[in-house]
Amino acid sequence: MLSKPEYEEYIAKTRDKRMDWWRKARFGMFIHFGLYSVVGRNEWVMALEGWPTDEYEKLANDFMPKPGAAREWAKLAKEAGMQYMVLTTRHHEGFSLWDSRVNPYNSVKLGPKRDIVREFVDACREYGLRIGFYSSLMDWHHPDGGTAAYDSDARKRFTDYIFALNKELLTNYGKIDILWYDVASPMEHWEGWNSLEMNQAMRAFQPDIIINNRSLLSEDFGTPEGHIVPEPGKDWEACMTFNDISWGYLDSEQAAKYAHSPQKIISMLMQCAAGGGNLLLNIGPAPDGSVPEEAIEPLKAVGAWLKENGECIYGIKNRAHKVMGSGVCMPSIDCNILYAMNGIWPKEGELYFNGYASRLKAASILATGEALAFEQNRFRIRLTLPKERPDKILGLTVLKLEFDGPVQFLGFTETPALNKGRIF
């Protein structure tokens, strides 16, 4: 086994090759699905409501996802322009969605008597999506799940158990692209989990796999949750719920008013692309595996928009934390190109950008290629826009500004009172 410095050096040397597809993908679907879906009151319901284990186990009798549910998820993900999917193969409740030899509390021995993970993997491959396995470290069902923090014998049994579960996942389903750990409780340090040993073994099973940072080692990418905060100099993925309330299923009729609009989803995507990160957007399927009704049309609309405007999202964009569009635009940058997504169309037919030292060569509407007239005076750019908003899908038009070299944003250069102290 490699030492920690040796291991970190090894994964650093291989990271660019392994992460190349992920850095270009930018958009993935998270799927929280388990026994908690039957209750429909949050994926933490077992803990939050204090369910006794024997009562909670009975939920497996009502957990009956319909055949073909995973194909519905994958089909929608593809239509939405997503490039990969991550499934909760076993959430904190401890119920495995595959035929586990080490965990008889699973979907093949109970409930639907089917391997949901296998169905998920097959659906991903059918629709050309990369495959991610979410694996909880915390386990409320296992008898050693809590005592492992202070009982060395319990810790050995529990970490061996977690290791064996992950080995099953990474050796039984062919090539897997992502191992997505969650909640390293009750241990507080990577040594408590034997993460160095475990992750080296997982990489031996799957040499091309990428691993997130939640086993308390930095690994390949960070996972800000519930917010979009770029991590400078690192790969990161914002994982977001579809309604900002629950990761698991909620009654669609009541949850619909909290669901993200297509415009909000694209806004999140643009923020991620501008900061060099990905968006992993969650849906919590209904107990029968159906996609929540409130998620279907927004995701299809996002996919239709991305077919025309995906150039501003996909691919390895420059991290541009301090680049500004105009006051009604959101920017992303690809070397010498500034993409400015506009949601509020100027009635005057003009739009201004301030603070760009690079010289503008050409401006156009991304979706149509229509050229735009422009003027540039020192650092200020004036664009002449069509009277009518070009985008008829969601009202989000992307302007493509091509400069004579890498985009250089200096700040508010034409505003003396602000510029005097270089406040930005």
C-alpha positions as CSV (number, residue, x, y, z in Angstrom):
1,M,0.0,0.0,0.0
2,L,1.2,3.5,-0.8
3,S,1.8,6.1,1.9
4,K,-0.5,9.1,1.9
5,P,2.0,11.3,0.1
6,E,2.8,8.6,-2.5
7,Y,-0.9,8.0,-3.0
8,E,-1.7,11.7,-3.5
9,E,1.2,12.0,-5.9
10,Y,-0.1,9.0,-7.9
11,I,-3.7,10.2,-8.2
12,A,-2.4,13.7,-9.1
13,K,-0.4,12.3,-12.0
14,T,-3.5,10.4,-13.4
15,R,-6.2,12.9,-12.5
16,D,-6.2,15.0,-15.7
17,K,-6.7,11.9,-17.9
18,R,-9.4,10.4,-15.6
19,M,-11.2,13.7,-15.1
20,D,-11.2,14.8,-18.7
21,W,-14.7,13.6,-19.5
22,W,-16.1,14.9,-16.2
23,R,-14.7,18.4,-16.7
24,K,-16.4,18.6,-20.1
25,A,-19.7,17.0,-19.0
26,R,-20.8,19.8,-16.6
27,F,-24.3,18.4,-16.0
28,G,-25.4,15.2,-14.2
29,M,-28.5,13.7,-12.6
30,F,-28.4,12.7,-8.9
31,I,-31.0,10.1,-7.9
32,H,-32.0,9.6,-4.3
33,F,-34.1,6.4,-4.1
34,G,-34.7,4.0,-1.2
35,L,-37.1,2.9,1.4
36,Y,-37.5,6.6,2.5
37,S,-39.2,7.2,-0.9
38,V,-42.2,5.2,0.4
39,V,-42.7,7.5,3.4
40,G,-42.2,10.7,1.3
41,R,-41.0,12.9,4.1
42,N,-37.3,13.3,3.5
43,E,-34.5,10.8,3.0
44,W,-33.4,11.2,6.6
45,V,-36.8,10.2,7.9
46,M,-35.6,7.2,9.9
47,A,-33.3,9.3,12.0
48,L,-35.3,12.6,12.1
49,E,-38.5,10.8,13.2
50,G,-36.9,8.2,15.4
51,W,-38.2,5.1,13.6
52,P,-37.3,1.8,15.4
53,T,-35.3,-0.4,13.1
54,D,-37.9,-3.2,13.1
55,E,-40.6,-0.8,12.1
56,Y,-38.5,0.8,9.4
57,E,-37.6,-2.6,7.9
58,K,-41.3,-3.2,7.1
59,L,-41.1,-0.4,4.5
60,A,-39.4,-2.9,2.2
61,N,-42.8,-4.6,1.8
62,D,-44.1,-1.5,0.1
63,F,-41.0,-0.6,-1.9
64,M,-42.0,-1.8,-5.3
65,P,-40.4,0.2,-8.1
66,K,-42.0,-0.6,-11.4
67,P,-40.0,-2.4,-14.2
68,G,-38.3,0.1,-16.5
69,A,-38.1,2.9,-13.9
70,A,-34.3,3.3,-14.3
71,R,-34.8,3.6,-18.1
72,E,-37.2,6.5,-17.4
73,W,-34.5,8.3,-15.3
74,A,-31.9,7.7,-18.0
75,K,-34.1,8.8,-20.9
76,L,-35.0,12.0,-19.1
77,A,-31.4,12.7,-18.2
78,K,-30.4,12.3,-21.8
79,E,-33.3,14.6,-23.0
80,A,-32.2,17.2,-20.4
81,G,-28.6,17.3,-21.8
82,M,-27.1,15.6,-18.8
83,Q,-24.0,13.5,-19.3
84,Y,-23.9,11.3,-16.3
85,M,-26.0,9.9,-13.4
86,V,-25.3,9.1,-9.8
87,L,-27.6,6.7,-7.9
88,T,-27.9,6.2,-4.1
89,T,-27.0,2.5,-4.1
90,R,-27.3,2.5,-0.3
91,H,-28.3,5.5,1.6
92,H,-27.9,6.1,5.4
93,E,-30.8,3.8,6.1
94,G,-28.6,0.9,5.1
95,F,-30.9,-0.7,2.5
96,S,-28.9,-1.9,-0.5
97,L,-30.4,-1.7,-4.0
98,W,-28.4,-4.7,-5.3
99,D,-28.0,-8.4,-4.5
100,S,-25.4,-8.0,-1.8
101,R,-23.9,-11.0,-0.2
102,V,-22.7,-9.0,2.8
103,N,-25.9,-7.1,3.4
104,P,-29.1,-9.3,3.2
105,Y,-31.1,-6.1,3.8
106,N,-31.4,-5.5,0.1
107,S,-33.8,-5.1,-2.8
108,V,-33.3,-8.6,-4.2
109,K,-34.1,-10.5,-1.0
110,L,-36.9,-8.0,0.0
111,G,-39.3,-5.7,-1.7
112,P,-39.2,-5.8,-5.4
113,K,-36.8,-8.8,-5.5
114,R,-34.8,-7.1,-8.2
115,D,-31.3,-5.7,-8.6
116,I,-32.1,-2.0,-9.0
117,V,-28.4,-1.1,-9.4
118,R,-28.1,-3.5,-12.4
119,E,-31.2,-1.9,-14.0
120,F,-29.6,1.5,-13.4
121,V,-26.3,0.5,-14.9
122,D,-28.0,-1.0,-18.0
123,A,-30.1,2.1,-18.5
124,C,-27.1,4.4,-18.3
125,R,-25.3,2.3,-20.9
126,E,-28.3,2.2,-23.1
127,Y,-28.5,6.0,-23.2
128,G,-24.7,6.7,-23.3
129,L,-24.5,8.2,-19.8
130,R,-21.5,7.8,-17.5
131,I,-22.2,5.8,-14.3
132,G,-21.8,7.0,-10.7
133,F,-22.4,5.0,-7.5
134,Y,-23.3,6.9,-4.3
135,S,-22.2,4.9,-1.3
136,S,-23.0,6.1,2.2
137,L,-20.3,5.6,4.9
138,M,-22.8,6.2,7.6
139,D,-25.3,3.3,8.2
140,W,-28.2,3.5,10.7
141,H,-29.2,-0.1,10.2
142,H,-25.9,-1.8,10.9
143,P,-25.4,-2.7,14.6
144,D,-21.9,-1.3,14.6
145,G,-22.8,1.9,12.7
146,G,-22.7,4.1,15.9
147,T,-20.3,2.3,18.2
148,A,-17.6,2.1,15.6
149,A,-16.4,5.6,16.7
150,Y,-15.3,4.4,20.1
151,D,-15.2,0.5,20.1
152,S,-12.2,-0.8,18.2
153,D,-13.8,-4.2,17.5
154,A,-16.9,-2.6,16.2
155,R,-14.8,-0.3,14.1
156,K,-13.0,-3.2,12.5
157,R,-16.3,-5.0,11.7
158,F,-17.9,-1.9,10.4
159,T,-15.1,-0.7,8.1
160,D,-14.7,-4.2,6.8
161,Y,-18.4,-4.2,6.0
162,I,-18.2,-0.9,4.2
163,F,-15.2,-2.1,2.3
164,A,-17.0,-5.3,1.2
165,L,-20.1,-3.3,0.0
166,N,-18.0,-1.0,-2.1
167,K,-16.0,-4.0,-3.5
168,E,-19.2,-5.6,-4.6
169,L,-20.3,-2.4,-6.4
170,L,-17.0,-1.9,-8.2
171,T,-16.5,-5.6,-9.2
172,N,-20.0,-6.8,-10.3
173,Y,-21.1,-4.2,-12.9
174,G,-18.3,-3.6,-15.3
175,K,-16.8,-0.2,-15.8
176,I,-18.0,2.4,-13.3
177,D,-17.0,6.0,-13.6
178,I,-17.7,7.7,-10.2
179,L,-17.6,6.6,-6.6
180,W,-19.5,9.2,-4.6
181,Y,-19.1,8.8,-0.9
182,D,-21.3,10.5,1.6
183,V,-21.3,11.3,5.4
184,A,-18.2,10.0,7.0
185,S,-19.9,9.6,10.4
186,P,-19.2,8.4,13.1
187,M,-15.5,8.6,12.3
188,E,-14.0,12.1,12.1
189,H,-10.7,11.4,10.3
190,W,-9.7,9.4,7.2
191,E,-7.7,7.0,9.4
192,G,-10.8,6.0,11.2
193,W,-12.3,4.8,7.9
194,N,-9.0,3.3,6.6
195,S,-9.8,5.5,3.6
196,L,-6.2,5.4,2.3
197,E,-6.3,1.6,2.1
198,M,-10.0,1.4,0.9
199,N,-9.6,3.9,-1.9
200,Q,-6.4,2.4,-3.2
201,A,-8.3,-0.9,-3.4
202,M,-11.3,0.7,-5.2
203,R,-8.9,2.2,-7.7
204,A,-7.3,-1.2,-8.3
205,F,-10.8,-2.5,-9.1
206,Q,-11.6,0.5,-11.3
207,P,-8.4,2.2,-12.5
208,D,-10.2,5.1,-14.3
209,I,-12.7,5.9,-11.6
210,I,-13.0,9.3,-10.0
211,I,-13.7,9.7,-6.3
212,N,-15.2,12.6,-4.4
213,N,-13.8,14.0,-1.1
214,R,-16.3,12.7,1.4
215,S,-14.2,9.8,2.7
216,L,-12.1,12.6,4.3
217,L,-9.4,12.5,1.7
218,S,-9.3,15.2,-1.0
219,E,-9.3,12.6,-3.8
220,D,-10.5,14.0,-7.2
221,F,-13.3,16.6,-6.6
222,G,-15.1,18.6,-4.0
223,T,-18.8,18.5,-3.4
224,P,-20.4,21.7,-2.1
225,E,-24.0,20.8,-1.2
226,G,-27.0,23.0,-1.6
227,H,-25.0,26.0,-2.8
228,I,-22.8,26.9,-5.7
229,V,-19.4,28.1,-4.4
230,P,-16.4,27.6,-6.7
231,E,-13.3,26.0,-5.2
232,P,-10.4,27.8,-6.8
233,G,-7.7,25.6,-8.3
234,K,-9.8,22.4,-7.7
235,D,-12.4,20.4,-9.4
236,W,-15.8,20.7,-7.8
237,E,-19.4,19.7,-8.3
238,A,-22.4,21.5,-6.7
239,C,-25.0,18.9,-5.8
240,M,-28.5,20.5,-5.6
241,T,-32.0,19.3,-4.9
242,F,-34.8,19.9,-7.3
243,N,-36.9,21.7,-4.7
244,D,-34.5,22.9,-2.0
245,I,-36.5,20.9,0.6
246,S,-35.7,17.2,0.3
247,W,-33.4,14.9,-1.6
248,G,-35.9,12.0,-1.3
249,Y,-39.5,12.0,-2.8
250,L,-42.1,14.5,-1.7
251,D,-45.7,14.6,-2.7
252,S,-45.6,16.2,-6.2
253,E,-48.8,18.1,-5.7
254,Q,-47.4,19.9,-2.7
255,A,-43.8,20.1,-3.8
256,A,-44.4,21.5,-7.3
257,K,-44.5,25.1,-6.2
258,Y,-41.0,24.8,-4.8
259,A,-39.5,23.1,-7.9
260,H,-36.8,24.9,-9.9
261,S,-37.9,26.5,-13.2
262,P,-35.9,25.8,-16.4
263,Q,-34.5,29.3,-16.1
264,K,-33.2,28.6,-12.6
265,I,-31.6,25.4,-13.6
266,I,-29.8,27.0,-16.5
267,S,-28.7,29.9,-14.2
268,M,-27.2,27.3,-11.9
269,L,-25.5,25.6,-14.8
270,M,-24.0,28.9,-16.0
271,Q,-22.7,29.6,-12.5
272,C,-21.0,26.2,-12.4
273,A,-19.5,26.5,-15.9
274,A,-18.2,30.0,-15.1
275,G,-16.5,28.7,-12.0
276,G,-15.1,25.6,-13.6
277,G,-17.5,23.2,-11.8
278,N,-20.3,20.8,-12.5
279,L,-24.0,20.7,-11.5
280,L,-25.3,17.4,-10.1
281,L,-29.1,18.0,-10.0
282,N,-31.2,15.6,-7.9
283,I,-34.5,14.1,-8.4
284,G,-36.2,11.9,-5.8
285,P,-38.3,9.3,-7.6
286,A,-41.7,8.3,-6.3
287,P,-42.0,4.9,-4.5
288,D,-42.8,3.2,-7.8
289,G,-39.7,4.8,-9.4
290,S,-41.6,7.4,-11.5
291,V,-39.9,10.7,-12.0
292,P,-41.7,13.4,-10.0
293,E,-44.1,15.2,-12.3
294,E,-42.8,18.6,-11.5
295,A,-39.3,17.7,-12.7
296,I,-40.2,16.4,-16.2
297,E,-41.1,19.4,-18.2
298,P,-38.5,21.7,-16.7
299,L,-35.7,19.2,-17.5
300,K,-37.0,18.7,-21.1
301,A,-37.0,22.4,-21.6
302,V,-33.5,22.7,-20.3
303,G,-32.4,20.0,-22.8
304,A,-34.1,21.8,-25.7
305,W,-32.3,25.0,-24.8
306,L,-28.9,23.2,-24.4
307,K,-29.2,21.8,-27.9
308,E,-29.0,25.3,-29.2
309,N,-26.8,26.9,-26.5
310,G,-24.8,24.1,-25.0
311,E,-21.5,25.6,-26.3
312,C,-21.6,28.1,-23.4
313,I,-21.9,25.2,-20.8
314,Y,-20.1,22.1,-22.0
315,G,-16.4,21.7,-22.2
316,I,-13.5,23.0,-20.2
317,K,-14.2,26.6,-19.6
318,N,-11.9,29.1,-18.0
319,R,-12.5,29.7,-14.3
320,A,-13.9,33.2,-14.3
321,H,-14.9,34.1,-10.8
322,K,-14.4,37.9,-11.3
323,V,-15.6,38.4,-14.8
324,M,-18.7,40.4,-15.3
325,G,-21.2,40.5,-18.0
326,S,-23.6,43.4,-18.1
327,G,-26.0,43.9,-15.3
328,V,-28.5,41.6,-17.0
329,C,-26.1,38.9,-18.2
330,M,-24.3,35.9,-16.7
331,P,-20.9,35.1,-18.2
332,S,-18.8,32.0,-19.0
333,I,-15.5,32.1,-20.7
334,D,-13.6,29.8,-23.1
335,C,-10.2,31.4,-23.7
336,N,-10.9,34.3,-26.1
337,I,-14.7,33.9,-26.1
338,L,-17.1,35.4,-23.6
339,Y,-20.6,33.9,-23.5
340,A,-23.1,36.3,-22.0
341,M,-26.5,34.7,-21.1
342,N,-29.2,37.4,-21.1
343,G,-32.5,37.0,-19.4
344,I,-33.8,40.6,-19.5
345,W,-33.8,41.9,-23.0
346,P,-33.1,45.6,-23.3
347,K,-36.0,47.5,-24.9
348,E,-33.6,50.1,-26.2
349,G,-31.8,47.5,-28.4
350,E,-28.4,48.2,-26.9
351,L,-26.3,46.4,-24.3
352,Y,-23.1,47.6,-22.7
353,F,-20.1,45.7,-21.2
354,N,-17.4,47.5,-19.3
355,G,-13.9,46.7,-18.2
356,Y,-12.6,44.5,-21.0
357,A,-9.0,45.2,-22.1
358,S,-9.1,42.6,-25.0
359,R,-10.3,43.9,-28.4
360,L,-13.6,42.6,-29.6
361,K,-13.4,41.0,-33.1
362,A,-16.9,39.7,-33.5
363,A,-20.2,39.4,-31.7
364,S,-23.2,37.2,-32.5
365,I,-26.2,35.3,-31.2
366,L,-24.9,31.9,-30.2
367,A,-28.0,29.9,-31.2
368,T,-28.5,31.4,-34.6
369,G,-25.1,32.7,-35.6
370,E,-26.6,36.2,-36.4
371,A,-23.9,38.8,-36.3
372,L,-24.3,41.8,-34.1
373,A,-22.9,45.3,-34.7
374,F,-20.7,46.6,-32.0
375,E,-18.4,49.5,-31.0
376,Q,-15.6,49.4,-28.5
377,N,-14.3,52.6,-26.9
378,R,-11.2,51.8,-24.7
379,F,-12.7,49.2,-22.3
380,R,-16.4,49.8,-23.0
381,I,-18.3,47.7,-25.5
382,R,-21.7,48.6,-27.0
383,L,-23.7,45.9,-28.8
384,T,-26.6,46.6,-31.1
385,L,-29.3,43.9,-30.5
386,P,-32.3,42.7,-32.4
387,K,-35.5,44.4,-31.3
388,E,-37.1,41.0,-30.5
389,R,-35.5,38.5,-28.1
390,P,-34.1,35.7,-30.3
391,D,-34.6,32.8,-27.9
392,K,-38.1,31.5,-28.0
393,I,-37.5,28.4,-25.8
394,L,-36.9,30.0,-22.4
395,G,-36.2,33.6,-23.1
396,L,-32.5,33.2,-22.4
397,T,-30.4,34.4,-25.2
398,V,-26.7,33.8,-25.3
399,L,-24.4,36.4,-26.8
400,K,-21.1,35.2,-28.1
401,L,-18.3,37.8,-28.0
402,E,-15.0,36.8,-29.7
403,F,-11.9,38.7,-28.7
404,D,-8.4,39.0,-30.3
405,G,-6.9,37.1,-27.4
406,P,-7.7,35.7,-24.0
407,V,-10.5,37.6,-22.3
408,Q,-9.0,40.2,-20.0
409,F,-11.4,41.8,-17.5
410,L,-9.9,44.8,-15.6
411,G,-12.8,45.9,-13.5
412,F,-15.0,49.0,-13.6
413,T,-12.5,50.9,-15.6
414,E,-14.7,53.7,-17.0
415,T,-16.2,54.7,-13.7
416,P,-13.7,57.0,-12.0
417,A,-15.3,57.1,-8.6
418,L,-15.2,53.3,-8.4
419,N,-12.0,52.7,-10.3
420,K,-9.9,55.1,-8.2
421,G,-9.4,52.6,-5.5
422,R,-9.6,49.4,-7.7
423,I,-12.4,48.0,-5.5
424,F,-13.0,45.0,-7.7
